[in-house]
Amino acid sequence: MTTLWPSSFLSSEQLGRPSRRAATAALEAHLSILKGEPLKASLAQALREAGSLGGQERRFTALAVRELSRHMRLLDLASRTLGHPPSRIGLLEDQALVRYVLWRRLFCGAEWGRIGPEVRLPGPLRPRTVKDELLQQVAETPLPELQGPSSRWEWLATRYSFPNWLIQRLAELHPEPVLEALLAALDEEPTLHFRVRPSGSRDEVLARLAEEGVAAEPVAVAPDAVQISEASHRVFETRVMKSGRLQVQDVGSQLIVEACRPLGGSLEGLTVADVCAGAGGKTLALADEVGARGRVLAGDRSRRRLAQARERVRELSLRHVSFPHPLPVERADVVLVDAPCSGTGSLGREPDQKWKLTARKVEEFHATQVALLEEVAGQVKPGGLVVYATCSLLPEENDEVVREFLARVQGFSVEPLAPLFGPERAAVLCDGPFLRALPPRVPGGGFFAARMRREA
Ligand SMILES: C[S@@+](CC[C@H](N)C(=O)[O-])C[C@H]1O[C@@H](n2cnc3c(N)ncnc32)[C@H](O)[C@@H]1O
């Protein structure tokens, strides 16, 4: 069994610049997350309140906020090991400071193993009762190797900071090497992935990025996906990006859009209903797939998210996307149900969810998903295709939703996805008839999709 303490560190490129204002913003956002606010909103608010931070400082803040949530269990274990259990550190502000100092020490490399000017008194947080001497001690006292948690899954839960219930559930599904690789992948700062536009122009886009000094690589399992691992922020300044040839999109999301294509053909000229369009990530990709002769009908329960989708559609002048209400699902050839879910496949990007999710909430998602699928499927035209998708790793929200739906609603059958992806990609992407994108085999987050056809 290897050490519990990390042995590889974030690069200085990833870290950005830890000024006092940047660290304060990170700590404020962390506190807001601990009080129950979502990570994204907490970060946005903290950055707004911090005022005019530079790009490197903003990057540091965003990374530190995700990292503090991501490694919380391990950081708190380190704190306990050094004689400062969080339960005995009264104030949340003090706990946050100790966690932050331990994060610098454990995840940022040897030269960060001190308390750091950005957290020294006076500031950055008020109220505060821990003194610099205590933080110094936390930063420098050698961390002993622990005898460690007794069971293997508990070791994994501690090393990769996951709640016990989730690790136990995942341990039932995957053999140990697969499970550990999955947890390690979700415990890392995610790499940014992009979709090239139009489809099929990846080589040209890669060449143009190289001309502008940005090194990008193709992603083998998705034909339009590129990955920019180092200095990915620079891509946003390139002409290629500004001309709309790249869209930030997870590899799994791109595969879900591909799962909407007819077997052996393209979506060109067809009508697709995107019933859970959210902020429009997949809507834009579907719009590119159907082309100007096709149509995308987008809807969502959240008006706020739909307003964001509208804005993105407007920016790209995609006139063949509309937002009719109610959504005329019966007019669509293909209906995408990108269902609300636990997001267990996206914990790399939204690590605060690790500590907010419960087994009970997963049950509630299951009930919502079955009801939503049933409601939508009732409106699908004869011969129409329904693609059900989630970014969940749990069968309760995936296979079991499909099974329950098929048992309740007559006239639908599952169409296996392997023929659509072809044998080579299917070997990596498919599990039985379904798409099951599991990191790190498929880079990015974990995703699921199933295709169901209504009898003609
Ligand atoms: C996984 S997100 C969609 C992400 C989006 N498709 C994308 O690619 O960016 C799920 C969405 O379902 C929406 N939703 C939840 N319940 C719904 C319902 N009953 N009908 C329609 N949308 C719903 C949520 O507001 C949320 O935006």
The ligand as an SDF file (V2000), in Angstrom:
LIG
                    3D

 27 29  0  0  0  0  0  0  0  0999 V2000
  -27.4830   17.9590  -17.1360 C   0  0  0  0  0  0  0  0  0  0  0  0
  -28.2700   19.4800  -17.1730 S   0  0  0  0  0  0  0  0  0  0  0  0
  -28.3200   19.8470  -18.8890 C   0  0  0  0  0  0  0  0  0  0  0  0
  -27.0070   20.2600  -19.4860 C   0  0  0  0  0  0  0  0  0  0  0  0
  -27.0990   20.7570  -20.9020 C   0  0  0  0  0  0  0  0  0  0  0  0
  -27.8260   19.8400  -21.7780 N   0  0  0  0  0  0  0  0  0  0  0  0
  -25.7270   21.0450  -21.5010 C   0  0  0  0  0  0  0  0  0  0  0  0
  -25.2750   20.3000  -22.3710 O   0  0  0  0  0  0  0  0  0  0  0  0
  -25.1190   22.0180  -21.0770 O   0  0  0  0  0  0  0  0  0  0  0  0
  -29.9070   19.0690  -16.8190 C   0  0  0  0  0  0  0  0  0  0  0  0
  -30.9090   20.1680  -17.0510 C   0  0  0  0  0  0  0  0  0  0  0  0
  -32.2190   19.6450  -16.8630 O   0  0  0  0  0  0  0  0  0  0  0  0
  -33.0510   20.7000  -16.4340 C   0  0  0  0  0  0  0  0  0  0  0  0
  -34.2990   20.1120  -15.9120 N   0  0  0  0  0  0  0  0  0  0  0  0
  -34.5520   19.5890  -14.7150 C   0  0  0  0  0  0  0  0  0  0  0  0
  -35.8070   19.0930  -14.6680 N   0  0  0  0  0  0  0  0  0  0  0  0
  -36.3660   19.3240  -15.8710 C   0  0  0  0  0  0  0  0  0  0  0  0
  -37.6400   19.0710  -16.4420 C   0  0  0  0  0  0  0  0  0  0  0  0
  -38.5930   18.4510  -15.7620 N   0  0  0  0  0  0  0  0  0  0  0  0
  -37.8290   19.4540  -17.7200 N   0  0  0  0  0  0  0  0  0  0  0  0
  -36.8630   20.0650  -18.4240 C   0  0  0  0  0  0  0  0  0  0  0  0
  -35.6350   20.3280  -17.9250 N   0  0  0  0  0  0  0  0  0  0  0  0
  -35.3940   19.9650  -16.6680 C   0  0  0  0  0  0  0  0  0  0  0  0
  -32.1930   21.4440  -15.4720 C   0  0  0  0  0  0  0  0  0  0  0  0
  -32.6270   22.7930  -15.3370 O   0  0  0  0  0  0  0  0  0  0  0  0
  -30.8120   21.3610  -16.1250 C   0  0  0  0  0  0  0  0  0  0  0  0
  -30.5390   22.5000  -16.8930 O   0  0  0  0  0  0  0  0  0  0  0  0
  1  2  1  0
  2  3  1  0
  2 10  1  0
  3  4  1  0
  4  5  1  0
  5  6  1  0
  5  7  1  0
  7  8  2  0
  7  9  1  0
 10 11  1  0
 11 12  1  0
 11 26  1  0
 12 13  1  0
 13 14  1  0
 13 24  1  0
 14 15  1  0
 14 23  1  0
 15 16  2  0
 16 17  1  0
 17 18  1  0
 17 23  2  0
 18 19  1  0
 18 20  2  0
 20 21  1  0
 21 22  2  0
 22 23  1  0
 24 25  1  0
 24 26  1  0
 26 27  1  0
M  CHG  2   2   1   9  -1
M  END
$$$$
